[in-house]
Amino acid sequence: MRKLLLLSLAVVLGLANLAFAADDTVKIGVFLPLTGQNAFGGQLELEGVQMANKEAPTILGKKVELFVVDNKSDKVEAANAVQRLIEKEKVQAIIGTYGSSLAMAGGEVSEKAHIPQVGTSCTNPLVTQGKKYIFRVCFIDPYQGAGAATYAFKTLGLKKAAMLVDVASDYSVGLAKYFERSFTKLGGQMVGTLNYQSGDQDFTAQLTKIISEKPDVLFIPSYFAEGAIIMKQAAELGATFKIMGGDAMDNPKITDIGGKAVEGFTHTTFPYDPSMKNMSAMAKKFTDDWRAAYPGKEPNVNSALGYDAYMIILDAIKRAGKADPEAITKALAETKAFEGVTGKTAINATHDAEKPVGLVVIKDGKKVYEGEIVPEL
């Protein structure tokens, strides 16, 4: 009987300790592409999240615990990853992800479970459309596409444009649509739109056709690896037009893949780059901390967005005064002046971040932050 009583007491104490531990910990899930096509961007964002967690490991006196799941650059895996974070790990908020189609797949699960999700670099408008629990720290493609079109037409004076679009990517198709809409509204002429599929390596047929149309600018809403190959093959074919792209090209590996062919390439991005001349105190601290943590590896905007996604959730928890998912959701929706690495962020009525469109150009083999553009919508 005495042994039975002691065993019962141990069970009760164990359950009490588990309840205390759960109450004493804030659980944040992270689902990012750590393998597959988008792995490089996903890894950068994870490192940004992890650095933020290291710098701010507690909130409201509670330890913040990260639970990381690889979505494998796959829509089905993205949904499964979020399901696991919610059902198994019992997270109170989720960060992710790089890749709009992955964010949409995971977002459906978060929305049904009423768990707030903060996207990192998922810019397609559909990510948050009609959603109560889905947010992001990045601007959306209509704004970014208009920024690229405004810069091409008004700043550079380019009047004729062509596009090469990945029809298997929601990001690529969406950004192309918004670039074309803004470019033609400004008075520009579209002389051709050709397609490819994710994973293609040979673009010579499409590029030969585009060269024959004699555009002033080729817009490639591609991910960095394919975009760099497109530029390399365009140079080999003797193309002389300007080439521009979107934020998914913001990756230091493009110079490794494309070599001299990427010289002069310009892409839109979020307002952060280590080459910025007048960065904020927060951006400077992030840059210095990153270089100390990862010697020889420069930060980029994806790592900054990962950092900001973590910090904006902590900011919401602090303002809410508790880590309840509903309270976090409400506080995120009320965010008006969050100071992040990628600038001051306001969350608007559609749960998208409002911040300037940055511009980066490759000069002498290095990324140079050119400044910001106000899009003409």
Summary of the structure (lengths in Angstrom):
residues: 377
radius of gyration: 22.2
end to end distance: 77.9
largest distance: 91.4
contacts: 1414
relative contact order: 0.13
helix: 47%
strand: 21%
